[in-house]
Amino acid sequence: MLKDIAYNEMSKEMLDQLKKGAFLTVKGDDEINTMTIGWGTIGFIWNKPIFMVAVRYSRYTYELLEKTNEFTVSVPILKDMKKELAVCGTKSKREIDKFKECNLTAEKGKVVDTPIIGECELHYECKIVYKQAMEPGMIDKDIRETKYSNNDFHVLYYGEIVASYIKE
């Protein structure tokens, strides 16, 4: 059963888990992909609840995000999904079918067409309201040197949270 919650009701649990990883899922045309994210934030901008995710240009997910206007974030809260998060964070859909490899279930969500990861308990469905390429010259020097030494920068996607819920 999917129980609606306020977008910020489980933000502490989400942020604690985000450091270990969560699943960003995107559907473009007839294909679905998920990847591990370890960075992101929930906030309130433009009078809307927002989930901001950062996706590098080199990721296959970036290609799919550019073809759609939505994404989902699925967060394992109780279940240990370390192995699945490791695979989805290091392998590309260009190489493997991550859903098959990790036995992940793409389940229909409540609002958007992009599925959620059925094995996770906490879910956010988002419609992209803004995207922004990072401006390399504006990044703190230490962060640029440690996180972007290869110049593989992120695009920031701001998704309005149109549904947030837990799986009971």
Number of C-alpha atoms within 10 A of each C-alpha: 7 14 10 13 15 12 20 15 11 15 14 10 14 21 18 11 16 20 12 16 25 32 25 23 25 26 22 19 8 5 10 18 23 30 27 22 21 19 15 17 15 19 16 13 11 8 8 13 20 25 25 20 21 21 23 17 15 12 16 16 23 17 15 20 18 11 13 15 19 26 29 28 27 27 26 24 18 10 10 10 17 13 10 20 21 15 16 26 17 9 15 18 17 10 7 12 16 20 17 9 11 15 11 16 14 17 12 13 20 17 13 18 15 25 24 30 25 17 17 22 18 26 27 25 26 26 21 18 15 12 15 11 14 14 10 13 8 8 12 9 12 9 10 16 12 9 12 15 10 9 12 13 19 20 17 17 26 25 25 26 26 17 20 25 22 18 13 8
